[in-house]
């Protein structure tokens, strides 16, 4: 049997890594990451967020990842 790269739509999210594509995620799903980002003081408001910056999401339950698409890290 061969493994498939496709995941069923109802599958649980993979909590071991995230692509930095500017998406918004739940703080409850990634508490360690949110804790590190907020403690480091590198979170900006969504209104002033630019590519490559962490956003505060909705301010209570979410935060957004930097958008590094098209960049070499």
Backbone as a chain_set.jsonl record, in Angstrom:
{"seq": "XXXXXXXXXXXXXXXXXXXXXXXXXXXXXXXXXXXXXXXXXXXXXXXXXXXXXXXXXXXXXXXXXXXXXXXXX", "coords": {"N": [[0.839, -1.168, 0.0], [0.551, 2.214, -0.813], [1.454, 5.345, 0.553], [-0.617, 8.217, 0.753], [-0.444, 11.62, -0.291], [-2.566, 13.209, 0.264], [-5.003, 14.479, 2.508], [-7.846, 13.655, 4.375], [-10.745, 15.757, 4.495], [-11.929, 15.922, 6.976], [-9.985, 15.302, 8.749], [-7.909, 15.607, 11.669], [-6.036, 18.579, 12.426], [-2.519, 18.773, 11.69], [-0.499, 19.199, 14.294], [2.199, 19.513, 14.576], [3.753, 21.105, 12.931], [3.739, 24.171, 11.05], [3.023, 25.869, 8.064], [4.423, 28.913, 7.156], [2.431, 31.014, 6.08], [0.903, 33.247, 6.471], [-1.543, 32.628, 7.585], [-4.383, 32.488, 9.86], [-4.559, 31.103, 13.085], [-5.82, 29.099, 15.811], [-5.255, 30.033, 19.156], [-5.538, 28.207, 21.185], [-4.985, 25.802, 19.935], [-2.276, 25.919, 19.464], [-0.708, 26.474, 21.909], [1.921, 26.626, 23.055], [3.451, 27.796, 21.022], [2.083, 30.247, 20.7], [2.533, 31.273, 23.267], [5.327, 31.609, 23.257], [5.676, 33.447, 21.119], [4.164, 35.675, 21.988], [5.418, 36.249, 24.452], [7.917, 36.953, 23.545], [7.444, 39.382, 22.479], [6.921, 40.024, 19.833], [4.607, 40.383, 18.418], [2.277, 42.011, 16.363], [-0.405, 44.354, 15.696], [-3.177, 43.342, 13.671], [-3.912, 45.248, 11.81], [-1.598, 46.672, 11.268], [0.155, 44.807, 10.429], [2.744, 43.378, 8.475], [4.223, 41.505, 5.75], [5.991, 38.718, 6.968], [5.677, 39.235, 9.646], [4.309, 38.484, 12.913], [0.888, 38.291, 13.783], [-1.738, 39.625, 15.937], [-4.16, 38.408, 15.591], [-7.598, 37.898, 16.285], [-7.43, 39.104, 18.674], [-8.149, 37.734, 20.959], [-8.729, 34.886, 20.729], [-7.308, 33.922, 18.556], [-4.309, 33.983, 16.49], [-2.039, 35.25, 13.999], [0.149, 33.882, 11.576], [3.434, 34.697, 10.281], [3.803, 35.754, 6.862], [5.662, 34.17, 4.746], [5.829, 33.34, 2.168], [7.386, 32.863, -0.929], [9.829, 33.75, -0.095], [13.216, 33.196, 0.811], [14.351, 31.417, 3.502]], "CA": [[0.0, 0.0, 0.0], [1.317, 3.451, -0.89], [0.916, 6.462, 1.33], [-1.168, 9.292, -0.055], [-0.149, 12.949, 0.241], [-3.827, 13.901, 0.5], [-5.584, 14.269, 3.826], [-9.293, 13.815, 4.364], [-11.173, 17.071, 4.971], [-12.324, 15.866, 8.38], [-8.835, 14.867, 9.547], [-7.433, 16.589, 12.644], [-4.859, 19.298, 11.922], [-1.197, 18.324, 12.142], [-0.05, 20.223, 15.225], [3.643, 19.462, 14.749], [4.405, 22.147, 12.153], [2.859, 25.069, 10.312], [3.618, 26.643, 6.98], [4.305, 30.343, 7.445], [1.777, 31.58, 4.906], [0.034, 34.337, 6.879], [-2.858, 32.169, 8.017], [-4.802, 32.675, 11.242], [-4.734, 29.837, 13.786], [-6.339, 29.227, 17.167], [-4.251, 30.03, 20.227], [-5.72, 26.97, 21.957], [-4.369, 24.699, 19.193], [-0.823, 26.089, 19.48], [-0.427, 27.298, 23.093], [3.358, 26.858, 23.258], [3.888, 28.754, 20.005], [1.52, 31.543, 21.061], [3.232, 31.729, 24.454], [6.651, 32.064, 22.871], [5.563, 34.646, 20.28], [3.694, 36.806, 22.792], [6.457, 36.574, 25.441], [9.038, 37.572, 22.834], [7.063, 40.745, 22.121], [7.039, 40.218, 18.378], [3.26, 40.37, 17.854], [1.765, 43.327, 15.981], [-1.838, 44.345, 15.397], [-3.465, 42.903, 12.301], [-3.987, 46.421, 10.943], [-0.259, 47.157, 10.897], [0.978, 43.636, 10.088], [3.346, 43.27, 7.154], [4.763, 40.171, 5.487], [7.082, 38.35, 7.846], [5.388, 39.569, 11.037], [3.271, 37.752, 13.625], [-0.252, 39.161, 14.081], [-2.494, 39.287, 17.139], [-5.419, 37.75, 15.238], [-8.796, 38.611, 16.725], [-7.136, 39.712, 19.955], [-8.477, 36.878, 22.098], [-8.694, 33.437, 20.508], [-6.488, 33.549, 17.401], [-3.158, 34.794, 16.097], [-1.693, 34.938, 12.609], [1.545, 33.579, 11.304], [4.058, 35.529, 9.241], [3.671, 35.27, 5.492], [7.003, 34.086, 4.153], [5.774, 32.733, 0.841], [8.239, 33.518, -1.908], [11.071, 34.195, 0.529], [14.16, 32.148, 1.207], [14.672, 31.603, 4.919]], "C": [[0.888, 1.236, 0.0], [0.647, 4.534, -0.059], [0.433, 7.552, 0.379], [-0.797, 10.641, 0.546], [-1.412, 13.731, 0.587], [-4.386, 13.53, 1.861], [-7.081, 14.497, 3.718], [-9.672, 15.158, 4.986], [-11.53, 17.061, 6.456], [-11.181, 15.404, 9.291], [-8.423, 15.985, 10.511], [-6.207, 17.3, 12.081], [-3.569, 18.715, 12.486], [-0.621, 19.429, 13.009], [1.459, 20.24, 15.414], [4.387, 20.519, 13.939], [3.358, 22.978, 11.438], [3.647, 25.731, 9.193], [3.4, 28.117, 7.3], [3.773, 31.049, 6.206], [0.758, 32.653, 5.277], [-1.321, 33.923, 7.425], [-3.105, 32.451, 9.498], [-5.061, 31.308, 11.856], [-5.252, 30.113, 15.193], [-5.207, 29.149, 18.19], [-4.329, 28.736, 21.032], [-5.087, 25.772, 21.261], [-2.846, 24.738, 19.262], [-0.401, 26.934, 20.686], [1.057, 27.585, 23.321], [3.881, 27.889, 22.268], [3.369, 30.145, 20.34], [2.244, 32.105, 22.284], [4.604, 32.29, 24.121], [6.587, 33.377, 22.096], [5.149, 35.854, 21.121], [4.738, 37.215, 23.834], [7.642, 37.279, 24.793], [8.722, 39.006, 22.408], [7.126, 41.045, 20.636], [5.681, 40.186, 17.671], [2.833, 41.798, 17.548], [0.273, 43.223, 15.711], [-2.048, 43.953, 13.944], [-3.494, 44.084, 11.336], [-2.632, 46.934, 10.479], [0.666, 46.024, 10.457], [1.471, 43.695, 8.646], [3.859, 41.853, 6.974], [5.939, 39.911, 6.416], [6.84, 38.659, 9.306], [4.283, 38.682, 11.601], [2.153, 38.723, 13.958], [-1.021, 38.696, 15.304], [-3.854, 38.664, 16.849], [-6.619, 38.564, 15.653], [-8.612, 39.254, 18.092], [-7.438, 38.852, 21.163], [-8.246, 35.396, 21.838], [-7.772, 32.998, 19.376], [-5.238, 34.423, 17.317], [-2.8, 34.4, 14.68], [-0.193, 34.783, 12.454], [2.118, 34.559, 10.294], [3.805, 34.917, 7.867], [5.038, 35.326, 4.841], [6.992, 33.406, 2.792], [6.627, 33.551, -0.126], [9.536, 34.06, -1.359], [11.933, 32.997, 0.852], [14.539, 32.424, 2.659], [15.98, 30.943, 5.259]], "O": [[1.872, 1.294, 0.737], [-0.579, 4.614, 0.013], [1.023, 7.77, -0.679], [-0.83, 10.798, 1.766], [-1.321, 14.82, 1.153], [-4.251, 12.391, 2.306], [-7.528, 15.427, 3.046], [-8.997, 15.638, 5.896], [-11.44, 18.095, 7.119], [-11.397, 15.146, 10.475], [-8.574, 17.167, 10.2], [-5.425, 16.7, 11.344], [-3.535, 18.227, 13.616], [-0.286, 20.498, 12.499], [1.956, 20.912, 16.317], [5.548, 20.804, 14.234], [2.225, 22.536, 11.246], [4.806, 26.106, 9.372], [2.298, 28.514, 7.678], [4.525, 31.599, 5.402], [-0.148, 32.944, 4.496], [-2.164, 34.777, 7.702], [-2.171, 32.627, 10.28], [-5.698, 30.453, 11.241], [-5.133, 31.228, 15.7], [-4.319, 28.302, 18.091], [-3.311, 28.229, 21.503], [-4.689, 24.817, 21.928], [-2.195, 23.702, 19.132], [0.197, 27.996, 20.514], [1.409, 28.687, 23.742], [4.668, 28.761, 22.636], [4.119, 31.119, 20.275], [2.537, 33.299, 22.327], [4.998, 33.33, 24.648], [7.344, 34.307, 22.374], [5.721, 36.934, 20.979], [4.926, 38.407, 24.075], [8.295, 38.109, 25.425], [9.618, 39.756, 22.023], [7.358, 42.184, 20.231], [5.618, 39.985, 16.459], [3.005, 42.693, 18.375], [-0.253, 42.126, 15.52], [-1.196, 44.206, 13.092], [-3.137, 43.936, 10.167], [-2.527, 47.557, 9.423], [1.833, 46.26, 10.148], [0.719, 44.016, 7.726], [3.924, 41.085, 7.934], [6.781, 40.784, 6.623], [7.701, 38.379, 10.14], [3.43, 38.19, 10.862], [2.417, 39.853, 14.37], [-0.971, 37.522, 15.67], [-4.625, 38.416, 17.776], [-6.674, 39.771, 15.414], [-9.535, 39.881, 18.613], [-7.035, 39.187, 22.277], [-7.622, 34.719, 22.656], [-7.483, 31.808, 19.252], [-5.13, 35.455, 17.98], [-3.206, 33.34, 14.205], [0.606, 35.456, 13.105], [1.373, 35.181, 9.537], [3.617, 33.707, 7.738], [5.51, 36.389, 4.437], [8.03, 32.946, 2.317], [6.584, 34.781, -0.126], [10.271, 34.751, -2.063], [11.427, 31.911, 1.134], [14.987, 33.518, 3.001], [16.416, 30.992, 6.409]]}, "num_chains": 1, "name": "protein.A"}
